[in-house]
Amino acid sequence: MDSPAYISLRDVVFSRSGRRVLDGVTLDIPRGKITAIMGPSGTGKTTVLRLIGGQLRPDSGSVSLDGHDVPNLKRGALYKLRENIGMLFQSGALFTDLNVYENVAFPLRVHTSLPEDMIHDIVLMKLEAVGLRGARQLMPSELSGGMTRRVALARSIALDPDLIMYDEPFAGQDPITMGVLVKLIRDLNSSMGLTSVLVSHDVPESLSICHHACIIADGKVIGEGTPDQIRAHPSEQIQQFLRGQPDGPVPFHYPAGPAGADYGLSGEAS
Amino acid sequence: MIDRIVALGRWGLTTMSALGRSGQFLAGVVVGVPRPSIGFPLLVKQLYAVGVLSLAIIIVSGLFIGMVLGLQGYTILSDYGSEAAIGQMIALTLVRELGPVVTALLFAGRAGSALTAEIGLMKATEQLSSMEMMGVDPLRRVVAPRLWAGFIAMPVLAIIFSAVGIWGGMLVGVDWLGVFEGSFWGNMQSSVDFVDDVLNGVIKSVVFGFVCTWIAVYQGYDCVPTSAGISSATTKTVVYSSLAVLALDFVLTAVMFGDF
């Protein structure tokens, strides 16, 4: 990595319901770049985002964002820090009682004292950036999945944050929408000088736009580097993930006892 | 036997932990009032949702309960030739007991369940999380206006319930059964005391409003964010609120009127 770390996780351990989700994760995210965090479902990728945003606290280890010790920030300081962070949730998380325009205007109304005409212009510019200026009067229930994420993206950049975190932005999207989202993430990052953290298990899309990638499995970082370094990584587990092979180091079968016992057979079958 | 003791201990810990969480939650909401320029429009919106939209059920229920009280009261009192006392019977029953209690039960079913479902669904669709990540505290923005709206709306609804009930009792007692109107209102006026009856009834409804709305918003905020979780939280809101209202009613009545 040629840029200084903007976000730094050191030996982070996090457990939930008695299960260790992250088991000593150490990770550096460079400033001004797109970093993809990839890995199979349920390996704690979204947990990493929530730890960075301070919505979760690690059991041990440290999480630092632009020099701030996130888990130990006081409530007020944490909320202040979050004004500088945009986050795109998997579901979009638009406010269902507000239309598209009001959703994008929401952070501006809450955090600034800008006059209404200026809020109007900013909202339209943000919607223009995601190609939805014409949809400003629609309600969230009238939007498709892809449009919902684009509106959520416009809302998350309304305050011109330094950091934007994407939680599974491509999940369940058709190829055209996926292409639109890939373009938006790349363009926004370069035009606004953002630091972007992208959590996804869509390998081709993520590797096509990221500058730095890291793969998490079994609660640990099992590989990181540039997209080319990841593609050429010697780890069998990473190759199984990248190629989508059904069996390998990550077994097809969930661990189970001898099959004979389950089927009520008395032989040696397993 | 040991298993039962363990289960009892676990239940006790879970219950105390839930009570502690709800207390912390309440403190966070009461302290975290949004600034007036943002909070007032939100409060007005919620007053409309929990108060104005509950008016229909409150008015219709109050009218019928008052009419039933008129009929029942007349039947009983006429046996003793005291049907003229029907006005004071209806007024005291409504103002002291039925007004606050039935309004609270209806409020829990109409507005409380809606509050729980709304907040629970906001949690399930990550709207509360996204608010947090935008640097907006959902306790201040979402929960506080709803709690204060319920707190304000309940006494007003209870007063409306009692007023409509008295009017319904008059329709039956005076207009239908022929009780002299002067005795109906005169007896009521001479026996209903403002502080002992009306004010105590309002105090009851303030307490019920606070408890019902607290339970509703807490259950929504603390629910498991799935369809089953929201369904369970909504049921808990109605059940816990109803039980709390009935139990508190006994306690408050004993304190207010138990000085024999």
HADDOCK unambig.tbl for C-alpha pairs under 7 A between the chains (distance, minus, plus):
assign (segid A and resid 53 and name CA) (segid B and resid 133 and name CA) 6.89 0.50 0.50
assign (segid A and resid 79 and name CA) (segid B and resid 135 and name CA) 4.32 0.50 0.50
assign (segid A and resid 79 and name CA) (segid B and resid 136 and name CA) 6.94 0.50 0.50
assign (segid A and resid 80 and name CA) (segid B and resid 135 and name CA) 6.25 0.50 0.50
assign (segid A and resid 82 and name CA) (segid B and resid 133 and name CA) 5.74 0.50 0.50
assign (segid A and resid 82 and name CA) (segid B and resid 134 and name CA) 5.87 0.50 0.50
assign (segid A and resid 82 and name CA) (segid B and resid 135 and name CA) 4.98 0.50 0.50
assign (segid A and resid 83 and name CA) (segid B and resid 134 and name CA) 5.65 0.50 0.50
assign (segid A and resid 83 and name CA) (segid B and resid 135 and name CA) 5.20 0.50 0.50
assign (segid A and resid 86 and name CA) (segid B and resid 134 and name CA) 6.89 0.50 0.50
assign (segid A and resid 87 and name CA) (segid B and resid 133 and name CA) 6.72 0.50 0.50
assign (segid A and resid 91 and name CA) (segid B and resid 125 and name CA) 6.79 0.50 0.50
assign (segid A and resid 93 and name CA) (segid B and resid 125 and name CA) 5.79 0.50 0.50
assign (segid A and resid 93 and name CA) (segid B and resid 126 and name CA) 5.21 0.50 0.50
assign (segid A and resid 93 and name CA) (segid B and resid 127 and name CA) 4.82 0.50 0.50
assign (segid A and resid 93 and name CA) (segid B and resid 130 and name CA) 6.37 0.50 0.50
assign (segid A and resid 94 and name CA) (segid B and resid 127 and name CA) 6.43 0.50 0.50
assign (segid A and resid 95 and name CA) (segid B and resid 127 and name CA) 6.20 0.50 0.50
assign (segid A and resid 107 and name CA) (segid B and resid 134 and name CA) 6.74 0.50 0.50
